[in-house]
Every structure is written in C-alpha cells, then in structure tokens.
Amino acid sequence: MVRGWDELQQWIKQQQELITLQRLLTPAATEWQLRQKPRSYLWYANPRLALLEQVLRSKTNNWLNQLESDFVQHSVNRRKQIVLTRWSLTGLAFMILLSTLLVIWHQLQRTWMQAYAARAENLLQVDPVAGMMLSIRTTGQNRANPFLGVLSPVQASLLNAMQLARESNHLQQTYTQGSASAVAIHPNGQIMASAGNTGQIYLWNLEGEWQGTWQGNGTLITSLDFSPDGSLLIGSGRGDGQPPVVQVWDRSGNLIQFAQAAAPLTAVAFNLDGSQFVTGYADGRIQRWDGQGNLVGNPLPPPASPITALALSLDGQIASGDDLGKIQLWDSQGQPISPPLQSQSAAERSPAIRSLSFSPDGQHLLSNSVSGAVFLWSRRPDAGWEGLPLGATQVSTIFSPVSHAVFRPDRSTLDRSTPDRSTIVSGGEDGTVRLWTLAGQPIGEPMLANNDQIRSVAVSPDQQTIVSGSEDGSIRLWSLRDDNIIRILSFQDALPQTLKSPIGKTALSRDGRMAAIGDADGMVYLWDTQGKLIGQPFRVSEQEVSILHFSETGNELIAGDSSSVRLWDRQGNPVSQPIRHAATLLSEATLSPDGERIISGDFNGNLALWDRQGNLITDSGNPALAERPQETVSSIAFNAQGKVAIGGTVLGRPTGSLCLLDLRATQPTLSLDTCHREASSVVAFSPDGETVAIGGTNGSIRLLNTRTQEWSPPFRGHQQPVTAIAFSPTGDGLTSGSRDGTIRFSNLQGEPIGQPLPSPPDVTGAVTSIAFSEDGRTLTVGNADRKVWLWQSNWRSWLQTACNRLRYHPVMRNPQTEINLGASQTCRSEVFSLPDRPPEPTP
C-alpha cells in the first residue's frame, strides 16, 4: 500500500506539471498565431521544448490540440535549424581558419624553398658539390608538397648546379701519405693510376673503388702515363739531388728491369697512335723506336745535360727537355729544328722540365717544369716557336698560376683534314681546374676543388673526364660531358657530297621528332631525331628555300621561296597549287591546325587567306599591319580555336606590330581585330590558346592575354634579337632562342630558369626553330649552322643528370650531413629507382 501511495503522489505531480505546461503553452501558441506566426515567438530556446516534443511524438498521451501541435512542431524545426546553422558557421569558421593556415603554410613552404634555392645558388660559387647536393635536396622537399609545384627558383638552382658542379668523385689516398703528385687514365677508360711521395702506384676504377697497389723503387714519381695500348705504365721522377729515374710496370704490376745501359733511362714518350716512341737517357742521348720496339735511325746528338722529358708528335717531331729548363725540337729525320727554347730562367730553383706534350696537329707544345711553371709554345708562320706561361695574358688577380697542364686532344682531327679543335686542361695553384683554347684563352668558368695546389691532371680517352691530383693527396674526377645535350645532329655532314649545298631553312615538327632542312638549291630533306633521312629529298623551288613549316600533324609541309609556296606531303607530292602575292615577295606562310587554311604574308605587310588547294579565299586589300607598307609580316601563329597572331617588324628599326584576327566565321575576313605597337620578330600561342608570346628585336619577351588584351611587363630574354620561341606542353613555361645562339628557359612571370644555355661546341649561328617533345622533357633546337640538337628541358631531366653525376661520390654514397642525407634520399626515390629513359620513338 505504501508503494502504491508513492506512485499516486508521483502521478499527481506529473499531471500538475502538465497542466502548468499547458497553461503556458496555450497562450504562447495563441499569440504566435495572432501575430502571423513569426519565428521570434517560437519556443526554440525554451527548456520545456524537449518534454513537449515527447508529447508530440507520443501515440497514447498526446494531449496537444492542432494549434499547439503546430506551435511545438515549428519550434522543434526552428531549434534544429538554429543548431544546424551554428554547426555550419562553426564548420565554416574552422574551414576558413584551416584554409588560412594552409595558405600561410603554403607561403612559408614557398619562401623556404626560394631561400634554399638562393642558398644553393650562392653555395655553387664556393663549393659546387655542396651547392648541387643542396639543390637536389631542395627539389626533393619541393616535390613533397604536391600542391606547390617545382618552383622556378628551385628549377634554376638545379639547372645551374648541373652546369657548374663538374666534380663527379672525390678519392683520398688513404693508403699513402703526402700529395697525389701524378695521375693517369688507362686507354680503356676504366682504370686510373695515382702516385705519391713513396713511389708506389695506386689503381682505382672510375667509381672510386681501390683496385690495388704496385710497388716501385721508392723514388718520388712526378709523371705517369700509360702506353697507347695500355700494356705499360711509365712513371718518372727523382729524389732530392738525384738524376731523373724512369720506372715501367707491365699489365700485372711487375716492375720491368732494363738491361744494363751506358746511362740510366730518364724519359719515355709515345705518339698518340702508338706507332712510335722515343727514349731519353741521363747522358743526353735520345733514341727513336717503332711500335714493335725496333730502333729507328741513329741516336740524336746529346745536349749538355740529362734528358728529363720527351714528346713525340704524329708527324715525327720530337721535343726534349733537360735539367736546365731548355727544350730542343727535332724534325722526323732527327735534325734540330731551331735553337733550344728556354721556358724560364736557368737561375730559378728546379728549372728542369717535368713533362712535354704536343697537340695533335703538332703546332703547339706544352711544357711543365718541376717548379710548377707551365708554358704554351706555338709555331710561328716562319717555322719558329714562341711561348708564354699559360694564362700569362690574363689578369693575375683573376687567374692564379697554372701548376700542371695537358692537352685534351680532339681525335677527330688526327688526320689533319679539319682544323685542330683540341683544348688544354690545367690544374692551378689555387686548386681549380680550367679549360683553355690552343691560343691560351680560358674557356668558361674554372672548376672549383679546394685550396690545395693541383699537382697533376689527366684526361680520359673519350675526353669527357678529367682526373686531378692535389697536394693534400686528394684525387678528383671531373665530368666534361654536357649532360644537358642529348644529341647533336649535323645534317649537312650526313648528306652525300653530291647533294651538299648551303642550308637555307630549318623547321621542326610540333613534337620535335622530325626536322625539315631546305637548302639553297630548293631541295627539302626530312630527318628523324636519330639523324636518319626519311624518304627521298624533293624539290620545292628552283631558288633557296626561305619558307618552311610542318603542319600540326607533321604529315604535310608549307615550303617554297619568296616568290611562291605550296603545301606538300612528306613524300614530296604537291597538295596545293602555287601560292603567290601579286605585287611583292612572300615573307611568311603558315597552315592552320586543322590543315584547311593557309595564311600568307609579304614584305609590304599584306595578308592573304587560302584553302588547302591553294585557292584564294580573301586578302587584306591594303597593307594590314600598323606601320603600313614599310612593315614586313615576320611571323604567323594559329591557336586551336581559330585565332591568328600576326607579328610584324620594320627592317632596321625597333618597331612593328602584333595583330590578332579571328577566322572562326563562316565567311572569314582578314579584318584585324586588334593591333598593338609591339615589334614581333616571332610569335607563339600557349597550349590553351589564351596567351601569345612575342620575341622582340631588342631581345625582350612579352606575353599578351588575348581575352583581356593585357600585356605582361617585358622581361629581358637575350642580348640579341629573339629568333624562336615556344611554350612548354603544360603551358607553365616557355623557351626562347636568340640570334646569338643561346637558349633561355623562363616561367610565365618572366623569371629566368637558370642562366642562358650557349650553343653546343662547334655550333654557331642563330637559333631558327624550337619544339618540345610531348612529355616536355626534350627540347629540339634547329639553327642556322645546319645543325639540330636535343636538350634536356625540364627539372626531371636535370635532377636525373645531377644525381647520376654524383652517384659514386662520397657525399652520395656515404652521406653524413642532413643536407646530404636529404639529397641522397631524393636521388634514391626520384632517380636511382627508375629505369633509364627509353630512346625517342622514330616517326
């Protein structure tokens, strides 16, 4: 009974609360209705709403009338709406905060990457290897942010590192003490030898792995050289106050013992092809031998002092050096050519000649003395010789003294049918390695090593690697290979002699996989990028080919001279009839991307539109360009949407026009939509067709947005007129070529990516055409020197080159610092784990 009483009291209390709630609810609902049901009168914030919602949902205890039910339902809905709005606002605020933080983080990342890239650029000037490693690590860090893209400063540091940091390996003679006083590379290009103060020979492969030690007689070795067939290693040197000594090792490292002679052997020299060699002795005698070891002629008359060095040219000239610093030249018959040459004062300490070497053409001679003086001797027209210390014509505050030098022979000129293009490699007292011309002029920038004097340098048989030995015992390998160049094609050299004539025009297909060469006889030759002729040459004119362009697909060409052009297929069959301007000569003609229309321009600024059969559709009537009849149509470019950019220049003046027209109409006209007073020697559309790039006669580049007609600020591209320009396939960068033969990469903000790239060696003349491969990794460049070459053109290729160059370097193999660890990880993930790049497909 007591429990029943408690339940009764609880029920009475609940009923009283419900009666109270109804007394509050009814007038509130009535007022809400009377006031046209405004949201502000709802109970969305009333604590009793939860109980009323239970009553509303109840199927057995719902005492609400219709008005009260509507009031409660609207209150519940309003509460849900407010809660949802609050959550939405909270979420929005969170997203704004997150976005702000992401933008700040993104900007910080960009700032850090730019700072690291700038630091790498600065480091390249003092420690190129460290600069390259920092550039590689920065690229890896940049890659870790997929939303950032590889920034232009990061790409620039990578490109500059690839050009400046030439050191590919660094070895230390830990097996010996003292300097690396002599180095040499085996003719197979796989093994190198070094020698130090103990007279031992240390062998290495080019990956820096020690291969063994050969024992000598304990005499300091100052010069090493392999015989041309690699069967012998000759070392020469001397102890303090002792005469020079020659030691010879066989392939197995055994020291060869010579038969007792009247005087000790003090010098040995082979000519470049190994067909002859000469030996010198302590009594001053010189003997000549053929390649089989047979004596040739009688010994040469001995000078007054022991022979310390010899050199033998291909034509049989002999140069001998002695203890007094004198050099005697002999002809192939053993007769003295001229009075002895004196490389330095006989009073100087250690004037003895350490080594001698002839250039391949025999017109130049290098002499290295024990004291470190290096002289370059050149034959005068009167058959005499004159010499100066290498680098003596340069300012001494810029170039430190050279301590050792050798020729880097161009073996393609050994038959003397072409001028000798050999160069000189030197090591300096400041630890730098430098290249020189045969005239003694420096080539490019020095390669930095350390502050210790370089005692010896040697060049690999393929001329692409230098080995240097330093006072501190370190041995460095330097890459002379221009890894940025994939291939150089000289189409003129590939032609049969009967077909050769001066080249008139070069054109590239859009994907860079084909080149068309037009010559002065009106012939056109098609080539692939492997240097193979495609089909048979065909004639397009009786005069010099001055207009030549591929179609968008590469299956057809516009070709001809200034009097007429035609559309041709790749087999040389004419597709259109001849296209001519009645009053003046043609300056340019281009085919539309769909291959249906041709626009031609002339030297008076007139334009004409033709169908693909060569039928005239319309012409401009009067000169269309702004400068009127003085202006020449210099360049024409289509985009995929049917817009055309016309570039014009005025001969001899830095003026001209860029004009736009639209050919999308059913009945197109040559009424120019817009003309800008901008001299435009070359024009190109971006891949999306929204931007036009123009190259000016003053070397500058500008971009025009074709929708807004807004110009970018001009940015300096080159020192001379821009002669070719192209956007990258992704449209985020462009490449330009100049009359001076240089190539420059830039982003669309005008920021240069690295320094301008010069033309490859032995390539001269203006850049005439540029084309990217479809993946953007290869740039094909044609020039006025009858050559086409392929460049690596994006950061992925540059990163691969940088990583591969340092693949065997201790900083990559055994990284010890945070920077080196990061660079090593980047190379392992981005380069070393990837297969070699496949060859370019053949069209």
C-alpha positions, 0 to 999 in steps of 0.5 A, spaced: 500 500 500 505 504 501 508 503 494 502 504 491 501 511 495 508 513 492 506 512 485 499 516 486 503 522 489 508 521 483 502 521 478 499 527 481 505 531 480 506 529 473 499 531 471 500 538 475 506 539 471 502 538 465 497 542 466 502 548 468 505 546 461 499 547 458 497 553 461 503 556 458 503 553 452 496 555 450 497 562 450 504 562 447 501 558 441 495 563 441 499 569 440 504 566 435 498 565 431 495 572 432 501 575 430 502 571 423 506 566 426 513 569 426 519 565 428 521 570 434 515 567 438 517 560 437 519 556 443 526 554 440 530 556 446 525 554 451 527 548 456 520 545 456 521 544 448 524 537 449 518 534 454 513 537 449 516 534 443 515 527 447 508 529 447 508 530 440 511 524 438 507 520 443 501 515 440 497 514 447 498 521 451 498 526 446 494 531 449 496 537 444 490 540 440 492 542 432 494 549 434 499 547 439 501 541 435 503 546 430 506 551 435 511 545 438 512 542 431 515 549 428 519 550 434 522 543 434 524 545 426 526 552 428 531 549 434 534 544 429 535 549 424 538 554 429 543 548 431 544 546 424 546 553 422 551 554 428 554 547 426 555 550 419 558 557 421 562 553 426 564 548 420 565 554 416 569 558 421 574 552 422 574 551 414 576 558 413 581 558 419 584 551 416 584 554 409 588 560 412 593 556 415 594 552 409 595 558 405 600 561 410 603 554 410 603 554 403 607 561 403 612 559 408 613 552 404 614 557 398 619 562 401 623 556 404 624 553 398 626 560 394 631 561 400 634 554 399 634 555 392 638 562 393 642 558 398 644 553 393 645 558 388 650 562 392 653 555 395 655 553 387 660 559 387 664 556 393 663 549 393 659 546 387 658 539 390 655 542 396 651 547 392 648 541 387 647 536 393 643 542 396 639 543 390 637 536 389 635 536 396 631 542 395 627 539 389 626 533 393 622 537 399 619 541 393 616 535 390 613 533 397 608 538 397 604 536 391 600 542 391 606 547 390 609 545 384 617 545 382 618 552 383 622 556 378 627 558 383 628 551 385 628 549 377 634 554 376 638 552 382 638 545 379 639 547 372 645 551 374 648 546 379 648 541 373 652 546 369 657 548 374 658 542 379 663 538 374 666 534 380 663 527 379 668 523 385 672 525 390 678 519 392 683 520 398 689 516 398 688 513 404 693 508 403 699 513 402 701 519 405 703 526 402 700 529 395 697 525 389 703 528 385 701 524 378 695 521 375 693 517 369 687 514 365 688 507 362 686 507 354 680 503 356 677 508 360 676 504 366 682 504 370 686 510 373 693 510 376 695 515 382 702 516 385 705 519 391 711 521 395 713 513 396 713 511 389 708 506 389 702 506 384 695 506 386 689 503 381 682 505 382 676 504 377 672 510 375 667 509 381 672 510 386 673 503 388 681 501 390 683 496 385 690 495 388 697 497 389 704 496 385 710 497 388 716 501 385 723 503 387 721 508 392 723 514 388 718 520 388 714 519 381 712 526 378 709 523 371 705 517 369 702 515 363 700 509 360 702 506 353 697 507 347 695 500 348 695 500 355 700 494 356 705 499 360 705 504 365 711 509 365 712 513 371 718 518 372 721 522 377 727 523 382 729 524 389 732 530 392 739 531 388 738 525 384 738 524 376 731 523 373 729 515 374 724 512 369 720 506 372 715 501 367 710 496 370 707 491 365 699 489 365 700 485 372 704 490 376 711 487 375 716 492 375 720 491 368 728 491 369 732 494 363 738 491 361 744 494 363 745 501 359 751 506 358 746 511 362 740 510 366 733 511 362 730 518 364 724 519 359 719 515 355 714 518 350 709 515 345 705 518 339 698 518 340 697 512 335 702 508 338 706 507 332 712 510 335 716 512 341 722 515 343 727 514 349 731 519 353 737 517 357 741 521 363 747 522 358 743 526 353 742 521 348 735 520 345 733 514 341 727 513 336 723 506 336 717 503 332 711 500 335 714 493 335 720 496 339 725 496 333 730 502 333 729 507 328 735 511 325 741 513 329 741 516 336 740 524 336 746 528 338 746 529 346 745 536 349 749 538 355 745 535 360 740 529 362 734 528 358 728 529 363 722 529 358 720 527 351 714 528 346 713 525 340 708 528 335 704 524 329 708 527 324 715 525 327 717 531 331 720 530 337 721 535 343 726 534 349 727 537 355 733 537 360 735 539 367 736 546 365 729 548 363 731 548 355 727 544 350 730 542 343 725 540 337 727 535 332 724 534 325 722 526 323 729 525 320 732 527 327 735 534 325 734 540 330 729 544 328 731 551 331 735 553 337 733 550 344 727 554 347 728 556 354 721 556 358 724 560 364 730 562 367 736 557 368 737 561 375 730 559 378 730 553 383 728 546 379 728 549 372 728 542 369 722 540 365 717 535 368 713 533 362 712 535 354 706 534 350 704 536 343 697 537 340 695 533 335 696 537 329 703 538 332 703 546 332 703 547 339 707 544 345 706 544 352 711 544 357 711 543 365 717 544 369 718 541 376 717 548 379 710 548 377 711 553 371 707 551 365 708 554 358 704 554 351 709 554 345 706 555 338 709 555 331 710 561 328 708 562 320 716 562 319 717 555 322 719 558 329 716 557 336 714 562 341 711 561 348 708 564 354 706 561 361 699 559 360 694 564 362 700 569 362 695 574 358 690 574 363 689 578 369 693 575 375 688 577 380 683 573 376 687 567 374 692 564 379 698 560 376 697 554 372 701 548 376 700 542 371 697 542 364 695 537 358 692 537 352 685 534 351 686 532 344 680 532 339 681 525 335 677 527 330 682 531 327 688 526 327 688 526 320 689 533 319 683 534 314 679 539 319 682 544 323 685 542 330 679 543 335 683 540 341 683 544 348 688 544 354 686 542 361 690 545 367 690 544 374 692 551 378 695 553 384 689 555 387 686 548 386 681 549 380 681 546 374 680 550 367 679 549 360 683 553 355 683 554 347 690 552 343 691 560 343 691 560 351 684 563 352 680 560 358 674 557 356 668 558 361 668 558 368 674 554 372 672 548 376 672 549 383 676 543 388 679 546 394 685 550 396 690 545 395 695 546 389 693 541 383 699 537 382 697 533 376 691 532 371 689 527 366 684 526 361 680 520 359 680 517 352 673 519 350 675 526 353 669 527 357 673 526 364 678 529 367 682 526 373 686 531 378 691 530 383 692 535 389 697 536 394 693 534 400 693 527 396 686 528 394 684 525 387 678 528 383 674 526 377 671 531 373 665 530 368 666 534 361 660 531 358 654 536 357 649 532 360 644 537 358 645 535 350 642 529 348 644 529 341 647 533 336 645 532 329 649 535 323 645 534 317 649 537 312 655 532 314 650 526 313 648 528 306 652 525 300 657 530 297 653 530 291 647 533 294 651 538 299 649 545 298 648 551 303 642 550 308 637 555 307 631 553 312 630 549 318 623 547 321 621 542 326 615 538 327 610 540 333 613 534 337 620 535 335 621 528 332 622 530 325 626 536 322 625 539 315 632 542 312 631 546 305 637 548 302 639 553 297 638 549 291 630 548 293 631 541 295 627 539 302 630 533 306 626 530 312 630 527 318 628 523 324 631 525 331 636 519 330 639 523 324 636 518 319 633 521 312 626 519 311 624 518 304 627 521 298 629 529 298 624 533 293 624 539 290 620 545 292 623 551 288 628 552 283 631 558 288 633 557 296 628 555 300 626 561 305 619 558 307 618 552 311 613 549 316 610 542 318 603 542 319 600 540 326 600 533 324 607 533 321 604 529 315 604 535 310 609 541 309 608 549 307 615 550 303 617 554 297 621 561 296 619 568 296 616 568 290 611 562 291 609 556 296 605 550 296 603 545 301 606 538 300 606 531 303 612 528 306 613 524 300 614 530 296 607 530 292 604 537 291 597 538 295 596 545 293 597 549 287 602 555 287 601 560 292 603 567 290 602 575 292 601 579 286 605 585 287 611 583 292 615 577 295 612 572 300 615 573 307 611 568 311 606 562 310 603 558 315 597 552 315 592 552 320 591 546 325 586 543 322 590 543 315 584 547 311 587 554 311 593 557 309 595 564 311 600 568 307 604 574 308 609 579 304 614 584 305 609 590 304 605 587 310 599 584 306 595 578 308 592 573 304 587 567 306 587 560 302 584 553 302 588 547 302 588 547 294 591 553 294 585 557 292 584 564 294 579 565 299 580 573 301 586 578 302 587 584 306 586 589 300 591 594 303 597 593 307 594 590 314 599 591 319 600 598 323 606 601 320 603 600 313 607 598 307 614 599 310 612 593 315 614 586 313 609 580 316 615 576 320 611 571 323 604 567 323 601 563 329 594 559 329 591 557 336 586 551 336 580 555 336 581 559 330 585 565 332 591 568 328 597 572 331 600 576 326 607 579 328 610 584 324 617 588 324 620 594 320 627 592 317 632 596 321 628 599 326 625 597 333 618 597 331 612 593 328 606 590 330 602 584 333 595 583 330 590 578 332 584 576 327 579 571 328 577 566 322 572 562 326 566 565 321 563 562 316 565 567 311 572 569 314 575 576 313 582 578 314 579 584 318 584 585 324 581 585 330 586 588 334 593 591 333 598 593 338 605 597 337 609 591 339 615 589 334 614 581 333 620 578 330 616 571 332 610 569 335 607 563 339 600 561 342 600 557 349 597 550 349 590 553 351 590 558 346 589 564 351 596 567 351 601 569 345 608 570 346 612 575 342 620 575 341 622 582 340 628 585 336 631 588 342 631 581 345 625 582 350 619 577 351 612 579 352 606 575 353 599 578 351 592 575 354 588 575 348 581 575 352 583 581 356 588 584 351 593 585 357 600 585 356 605 582 361 611 587 363 617 585 358 622 581 361 629 581 358 630 574 354 637 575 350 642 580 348 640 579 341 634 579 337 629 573 339 629 568 333 624 562 336 620 561 341 615 556 344 611 554 350 612 548 354 606 542 353 603 544 360 603 551 358 607 553 365 613 555 361 616 557 355 623 557 351 626 562 347 632 562 342 636 568 340 640 570 334 646 569 338 645 562 339 643 561 346 637 558 349 633 561 355 628 557 359 623 562 363 616 561 367 610 565 365 612 571 370 618 572 366 623 569 371 629 566 368 630 558 369 637 558 370 642 562 366 642 562 358 644 555 355 650 557 349 650 553 343 653 546 343 661 546 341 662 547 334 655 550 333 654 557 331 649 561 328 642 563 330 637 559 333 631 558 327 626 553 330 624 550 337 619 544 339 618 540 345 617 533 345 610 531 348 612 529 355 616 536 355 622 533 357 626 534 350 627 540 347 629 540 339 633 546 337 634 547 329 639 553 327 642 556 322 649 552 322 645 546 319 645 543 325 639 540 330 640 538 337 636 535 343 636 538 350 634 536 356 628 541 358 625 540 364 627 539 372 626 531 371 631 531 366 636 535 370 635 532 377 636 525 373 643 528 370 645 531 377 644 525 381 647 520 376 653 525 376 654 524 383 652 517 384 659 514 386 661 520 390 662 520 397 657 525 399 652 520 395 654 514 397 656 515 404 652 521 406 653 524 413 650 531 413 642 532 413 643 536 407 646 530 404 642 525 407 636 529 404 639 529 397 641 522 397 634 520 399 631 524 393 636 521 388 634 514 391 626 515 390 626 520 384 632 517 380 636 511 382 629 507 382 627 508 375 629 505 369 633 509 364 629 513 359 627 509 353 630 512 346 625 517 342 620 513 338 622 514 330 616 517 326 
